[in-house]
Amino acid sequence: MIRKSYGYAGSILRVDLTTGRHWTESTTKYAPKFLGGRGVNQRILLNELRPWVTPFEPANMLAFGAGTLTGTLVPGASRLNVDSKNALTSGIGSGNAGGWFASELKFAGYDNVVIQGKAKSPVYLYIEDEKVSLRPAEDLWGKTTKETEKLIKEDVGCGDVQIACIGPAGENIVRLAFIIVSGSRAVGRCGLGSIMGSKNLKAIAVRGTGEIELNNPSAFMSLVESVTKRLLSLPSVQIRKDLGTLAVGPLHNKLSGMPYKNFEDDYCPEEIFAKIEPEVFHDNYLVDTYGCTACPTPCGHSYFINHGPYAGTHCLKIEGNAMFDFGSRLGIDDPAASLKAQQICGELGLDLDNTSSAIAWAVDCFQNNLLSKENTDGLELNWGDAGVAIELIKKIAYRDGIGNLLAEGSLKASQVLGKGSEKYSFQIKGQDLVEGIRSTKGWALGIVLSQRGATHTRGAPYTEYRQWSSKDSQDTFGVQTAGDPTTYSGKASIVSYYDSVCALWDSLGLCFIIGNWAAPEGVNPKELSEFYSLATGTEISEKELMKAGERIHNVEKMFNVFHVGFTRRDDYPPKRLMEEPIKSGPLKGELLKKEDWDKMLDEYYTLRGWDPTTSWPTKETLARLDLTECVDILEQARQLHWGKLLISQKD
Amino acid sequence: MIVINHPQSCTGCLICELACSFHHTSKYSKSHSSIKIDKSIFNPKQGTMITIYETQQGTHPACDYCEDEDVPPLCVRLCPEEVFSLEGGK
């Protein structure tokens, strides 16, 4: 085991749950080419997972990766990336969380932990530096994430341990299940909690007493101090600290980007929105603020409800998406109900985005007479009914009654129900869309192109909501339109910039909020290259680092090509968002026009070096990115998915 | 000496803990720090327990107020909530 790798912990822990065996390999096998965290996870998955393996088979793998800079004092360097085959799309599954787990993993001596196989009975993995063991977890099975945290700390006899665990939803292999990290941060989307459950793995607990060594400590620390000082002066960072990511809500509604009643509209009526504005949460319920490792501007807020029907609820962390999820999208105007829904989802281990999407689909179906009380266990599903939404969350977690159908996610549920109910499932590649995309064209392109399915954290620019100036836009992306929401022109360039940069953040282990996403003054790729070089001693230029980000993005693309055969056809928004304009709000009338969308796609594929007909990377592109080993995979994918290729060529 | 002014403001970000270890070892760790942060997110009323080791305890070195540096101690300088201050000189 190499413990003296600068920046890196030096080792990857491999665990086979079927045999109980564990071993290590050197991180240098994959780094610096794939950087760390997400990049290394994805490279291992593409190397070792066969396309015929389904998500819940023991042969599927689950990789946890701390970033290269995680465990240092680079602002926001707390992040953990978890990757596997996606429970919803069968393509790449990938999620990212903050907290204190990833830094603890580095201090224990591991950059990544890769799980394979399936335990005969429930277990949890305990890591204490070099000591690695699988411990029985029968007594933890059925427990909530909060109870699991407490019981594991008692079991190992130490409170100073970091835990990533699942709740009952993951155990019940609900495709909407997530992994809770450090009690309050979530590796959401892609059903990664259900993958953990399918392996009988209740949790990973880690305690580390080691150190992270740097190649040039004094210069590294000087850069940390100067960057931290600059970040603390930014209003866009300060508002996240004051209001958490809820702060995004008003920006979205202002640009008609807030889904209302399952995308009937993308503008939340003012009388409802006024009740769920971020300040309402802040002024009435906020009790604590907490920060992930090395975060000078913490957005972690916890809330307590001391009156009304949800009195006694303590809700740890709520994200901006919660205003869409158990708010505007379901027509719920009660912030206390949103907090209660968040608390229950967190403790039962359910991703809010995908869970609320399944519920929104069910309500829409009920309202359009495709579901009745006979198949909803007697529940009447109406917009704005928080009580029913909360009841459905519980049913989904335990696969009870209608919950058993919704546990499959909105797309699969609609395929079971049929009767045209697909029109109420707003998904991309099989994963649900959460936010309004009709008005903001760059945001839409990034979300739709996200390789894990609809999500804004894989290349969607925030520049439109933050209204970047044309100068900042030109300086950063080489086009002037970043701040203009309704313009299609130039957006492909901006998305191709951010999908590389997002791969950098997730591989180096940094938080979006401190990056040059919300504001141009955030940490930029040049500074990332300086941090990387000073930490590891491997000199890397900004250009080389961006190429590494693009390489990681292409590895994920190859996973989707190889495992599912996604083509250009899978890179379009839900049909209704291309046909039905936004009904109200400042950007009323906006929709995504097919011909303009096609132009953006053509431009994006050209920038990426991907074949515009199929959307697949060309051999030349793979060679340019030093991924010649993927050329064979490309050929195998052509054999496996020739039918999909044929259809894409006919479009 | 290092004074803890308002522990209730501590967010548990561990910046002070890691910065302190950096002062002692030029590396980042929790175990070679003179500061220990224990924040319970599940029980906000409990607040944060902040320990400054005045004497060495196991791997934790004693706080030396960063006496060999010309600038204020790292924990004072880097804590974003200004929880620490240096009083009475080094």
HADDOCK unambig.tbl for C-alpha pairs under 7 A between the chains (distance, minus, plus):
assign (segid A and resid 71 and name CA) (segid B and resid 28 and name CA) 6.97 0.50 0.50
assign (segid A and resid 72 and name CA) (segid B and resid 28 and name CA) 6.15 0.50 0.50
assign (segid A and resid 73 and name CA) (segid B and resid 15 and name CA) 6.72 0.50 0.50
assign (segid A and resid 107 and name CA) (segid B and resid 29 and name CA) 6.67 0.50 0.50
assign (segid A and resid 209 and name CA) (segid B and resid 30 and name CA) 6.70 0.50 0.50
assign (segid A and resid 209 and name CA) (segid B and resid 31 and name CA) 5.48 0.50 0.50
assign (segid A and resid 210 and name CA) (segid B and resid 29 and name CA) 6.28 0.50 0.50
assign (segid A and resid 211 and name CA) (segid B and resid 27 and name CA) 6.20 0.50 0.50
assign (segid A and resid 211 and name CA) (segid B and resid 28 and name CA) 5.46 0.50 0.50
assign (segid A and resid 211 and name CA) (segid B and resid 29 and name CA) 4.61 0.50 0.50
assign (segid A and resid 212 and name CA) (segid B and resid 27 and name CA) 5.60 0.50 0.50
assign (segid A and resid 212 and name CA) (segid B and resid 28 and name CA) 5.09 0.50 0.50
assign (segid A and resid 212 and name CA) (segid B and resid 29 and name CA) 6.51 0.50 0.50
assign (segid A and resid 213 and name CA) (segid B and resid 27 and name CA) 4.91 0.50 0.50
assign (segid A and resid 213 and name CA) (segid B and resid 28 and name CA) 6.77 0.50 0.50
assign (segid A and resid 214 and name CA) (segid B and resid 27 and name CA) 6.62 0.50 0.50
assign (segid A and resid 217 and name CA) (segid B and resid 26 and name CA) 6.12 0.50 0.50
assign (segid A and resid 287 and name CA) (segid B and resid 44 and name CA) 6.99 0.50 0.50
assign (segid A and resid 288 and name CA) (segid B and resid 44 and name CA) 6.05 0.50 0.50
assign (segid A and resid 289 and name CA) (segid B and resid 11 and name CA) 5.86 0.50 0.50
assign (segid A and resid 290 and name CA) (segid B and resid 11 and name CA) 4.09 0.50 0.50
assign (segid A and resid 290 and name CA) (segid B and resid 12 and name CA) 5.92 0.50 0.50
assign (segid A and resid 291 and name CA) (segid B and resid 11 and name CA) 5.15 0.50 0.50
assign (segid A and resid 291 and name CA) (segid B and resid 12 and name CA) 5.73 0.50 0.50
assign (segid A and resid 291 and name CA) (segid B and resid 13 and name CA) 4.64 0.50 0.50
assign (segid A and resid 292 and name CA) (segid B and resid 13 and name CA) 5.18 0.50 0.50
assign (segid A and resid 293 and name CA) (segid B and resid 13 and name CA) 4.66 0.50 0.50
assign (segid A and resid 293 and name CA) (segid B and resid 14 and name CA) 5.66 0.50 0.50
assign (segid A and resid 294 and name CA) (segid B and resid 13 and name CA) 5.39 0.50 0.50
assign (segid A and resid 294 and name CA) (segid B and resid 14 and name CA) 6.10 0.50 0.50
assign (segid A and resid 294 and name CA) (segid B and resid 15 and name CA) 5.10 0.50 0.50
assign (segid A and resid 295 and name CA) (segid B and resid 13 and name CA) 5.75 0.50 0.50
assign (segid A and resid 296 and name CA) (segid B and resid 80 and name CA) 5.51 0.50 0.50
